[in-house]
């Protein structure tokens, strides 16, 4: 049986010794046995479990509880519940694939709306409340989109906002993309690009932040991030399968 000190584990994996201690505190790894002098004794199980933690926590996509699911997978593996961890990872992978499907479908809806192939509201102008009700969104969401520059709304002489057919079509696009978890900045980037070049590749534009953007979130490059998350989940599945074969019968080895 191979045994390791905290510093050995940290050096082998390329992390700080305090990170190993933090993983123990958060119950992401099994609690190590201690020698009489208080020093922790780690085994190959700890080594492989920490590798799993590093793999799982690389994922940047956080929506719909994906990060929480990854933590649950890690903790079940730390307890030696490999079958449950594998089952949870399969579900986790399927959810990521569902997110990918939603992201792609939202682009398809956007292309359809931009082509003009959509139902009209049947009204020349709508008030903010009427627009929100028609789109089945909250007034706060509508106000937030306007504040972030996604839509410039006309006003009547009395100051009230009014939404025309073009505004409603634009709002349908925003709603569809937001439901698929695209960021406001990604949507704004796409809309601004299309206003300059109607023939632009929507999928490329919405997934490619500008190099000079100060802060780039995962949802600014959602398609790429989800593709990477899928690959990461497949690696987790493979790693858990190997851990199950090696440690299922005797988790102390």
C-alpha positions in Angstrom: 0.0 0.0 0.0 1.4 3.4 -1.0 1.2 6.1 1.6 1.8 9.8 1.2 2.3 12.9 3.3 0.3 16.1 2.6 3.2 17.6 0.9 3.7 14.5 -1.3 0.1 14.6 -2.5 0.2 18.4 -3.1 3.5 18.1 -5.1 2.3 15.2 -7.2 -0.9 16.9 -8.2 0.5 20.4 -8.4 -1.6 22.1 -5.7 -0.8 23.8 -2.4 -0.8 21.7 0.7 -3.5 24.0 2.1 -5.7 23.0 -0.8 -5.5 19.3 0.2 -6.5 20.3 3.8 -9.4 22.4 2.4 -10.6 19.4 0.4 -10.6 17.3 3.6 -12.5 20.1 5.5 -15.1 20.2 2.7 -15.5 16.4 2.7 -14.4 16.2 -0.9 -11.9 13.5 0.0 -12.0 10.6 2.6 -10.7 11.6 6.0 -7.1 10.4 6.3 -5.8 8.4 9.1 -3.4 10.3 11.4 -0.2 9.0 13.0 0.5 9.4 16.6 2.3 12.7 16.0 -0.8 14.0 14.2 0.5 13.9 10.7 -2.0 12.8 8.0 -1.5 9.6 6.1 -2.9 9.6 2.6 -3.3 6.6 0.2 -3.7 6.0 -3.5 -7.5 6.4 -2.9 -6.9 10.0 -1.8 -4.6 10.6 -4.7 -7.2 9.5 -7.2 -10.1 11.2 -5.4 -8.2 14.5 -5.5 -7.7 14.0 -9.2 -11.4 13.6 -9.6 -12.0 16.8 -7.6 -9.7 18.7 -9.9 -11.4 17.3 -13.0 -14.9 18.1 -11.8 -14.2 21.6 -10.5 -12.7 22.6 -13.9 -16.2 23.0 -15.2 -17.2 26.6 -15.5 -20.9 26.2 -16.4 -22.9 26.9 -13.3 -26.5 27.2 -14.5 -29.4 24.9 -13.4 -27.4 23.5 -10.5 -24.7 21.9 -12.5 -21.9 22.9 -10.0 -24.0 21.6 -7.1 -24.4 18.3 -8.9 -20.6 18.0 -9.5 -20.0 18.6 -5.7 -22.6 15.8 -4.9 -20.8 13.4 -7.3 -17.4 14.2 -5.6 -18.8 13.7 -2.1 -20.4 10.3 -3.0 -17.1 9.2 -4.5 -15.3 10.3 -1.3 -17.6 8.1 0.7 -16.8 5.1 -1.6 -20.3 5.2 -3.2 -18.9 4.7 -6.6 -22.0 3.2 -8.2 -24.1 6.2 -7.0 -21.4 8.7 -8.1 -21.3 7.1 -11.6 -25.1 7.2 -11.8 -25.1 10.9 -10.8 -22.4 11.6 -13.4 -24.5 10.0 -16.1 -27.4 12.2 -15.2 -25.1 15.2 -15.0 -23.8 14.5 -18.5 -27.3 14.2 -19.8 -28.3 17.5 -18.3 -25.2 19.1 -20.0 -26.4 17.7 -23.3 -29.9 19.1 -22.7 -28.3 22.5 -22.1 -26.4 22.1 -25.4 -29.7 21.2 -27.2 -31.4 24.3 -25.7 -28.6 26.5 -26.8 -28.7 25.3 -30.3 -32.5 25.4 -30.5 -32.4 29.0 -29.3 -30.2 29.9 -32.2 -32.6 28.2 -34.6 -35.5 30.2 -33.1 -33.5 33.3 -33.5 -32.7 32.6 -37.2 -36.4 31.9 -37.8 -37.5 35.1 -36.1 -34.9 37.2 -38.0 -36.2 35.7 -41.3 -39.6 37.2 -40.4 -41.2 33.7 -40.1 -43.1 34.3 -36.9 -46.6 35.2 -35.8 -47.5 38.8 -35.5 -49.0 40.3 -32.3 -52.0 41.6 -34.2 -51.6 45.0 -32.6 -49.8 48.1 -33.8 -48.4 49.0 -30.4 -48.4 47.4 -27.0 -47.7 49.0 -23.6 -44.9 47.7 -21.4 -47.4 45.6 -19.4 -49.1 44.3 -22.5 -45.7 43.4 -24.0 -44.7 41.6 -20.9 -48.0 39.7 -20.7 -47.8 38.8 -24.4 -44.3 37.5 -24.1 -45.0 35.8 -20.7 -42.1 37.6 -19.0 -41.9 39.9 -16.0 -41.9 43.6 -16.3 -38.6 43.6 -14.4 -37.0 41.4 -17.0 -38.2 43.7 -19.8 -36.9 46.7 -17.9 -33.6 45.0 -17.3 -33.1 44.2 -21.0 -33.8 47.8 -21.9 -31.4 49.1 -19.2 -28.7 46.8 -20.6 -29.1 48.3 -24.1 -30.8 45.3 -25.8 -33.7 47.3 -26.8 -34.4 51.0 -27.4 -38.1 51.6 -27.0 -40.1 54.5 -28.5 -42.3 56.7 -26.3 -45.5 58.4 -26.9 -45.9 62.2 -26.4 -47.1 61.4 -22.8 -43.8 59.6 -22.1 -45.2 56.1 -22.0 -43.2 53.4 -23.8 -44.8 51.6 -26.7 -43.7 48.4 -28.4 -44.2 47.8 -32.1 -44.0 44.6 -34.2 -40.2 45.0 -34.6 -39.7 45.5 -30.9 -41.7 42.4 -30.1 -39.7 40.3 -32.6 -36.5 41.5 -31.0 -37.9 40.7 -27.6 -38.8 37.2 -28.7 -35.2 36.7 -29.8 -33.9 38.0 -26.4 -36.3 35.8 -24.5 -35.4 32.7 -26.4 -31.6 33.2 -25.9 -32.0 34.2 -22.2 -34.0 31.0 -21.6 -31.1 29.0 -23.0 -28.7 30.9 -20.6 -26.9 33.1 -23.1 -25.5 36.2 -21.3 -26.9 39.7 -21.9 -23.5 40.7 -23.3 -23.5 37.9 -25.8 -27.0 38.7 -26.9 -26.1 42.4 -27.2 -23.0 41.5 -29.2 -25.0 39.4 -31.6 -27.8 42.1 -32.0 -25.2 44.8 -32.6 -23.3 42.7 -35.2 -26.5 41.9 -37.0 -27.5 45.5 -37.2 -24.2 46.1 -39.1 -24.2 42.9 -41.0 -27.5 41.0 -41.4 -25.7 38.1 -43.0 -23.4 37.5 -40.0 -23.1 34.0 -38.7 -25.3 34.1 -35.5 -23.8 31.0 -34.0 -20.3 32.2 -34.4 -21.0 35.8 -33.2 -22.9 34.8 -30.0 -20.2 32.3 -29.0 -17.2 34.6 -29.7 -16.4 37.4 -27.2 -14.3 40.3 -28.4 -10.7 40.2 -27.4 -10.9 43.6 -25.8 -13.8 42.7 -23.5 -12.8 43.4 -19.9 -14.7 40.5 -18.3 -15.8 37.4 -20.2 -18.2 35.1 -18.5 -18.9 31.4 -19.3 -22.3 32.4 -20.8 -20.5 34.8 -23.2 -19.2 31.7 -24.9 -21.9 29.3 -23.9 -21.7 26.7 -26.8 -17.9 26.3 -26.3 -18.3 26.1 -22.5 -21.0 23.4 -22.8 -18.9 21.4 -25.3 -16.0 21.5 -22.8 -18.3 20.6 -19.9 -19.5 17.5 -21.9 -15.9 16.3 -22.5 -15.1 17.0 -18.8 -18.1 14.9 -17.6 -17.0 12.0 -19.9 -13.6 12.1 -18.3 -15.2 12.1 -14.8 -17.2 8.9 -15.8 -14.0 7.2 -17.0 -12.1 8.2 -13.9 -14.9 7.0 -11.6 -15.0 3.7 -13.4 -11.3 3.1 -12.8 -11.6 4.1 -9.1 -14.5 1.6 -8.7 -12.4 -1.2 -10.2 -9.4 -0.3 -8.0 -11.0 0.6 -4.7 -14.5 -0.9 -4.5 -13.5 -4.0 -2.6 -10.9 -2.6 -0.4 -11.1 1.3 -0.2 -8.0 1.6 2.0 -5.6 0.4 -0.6 
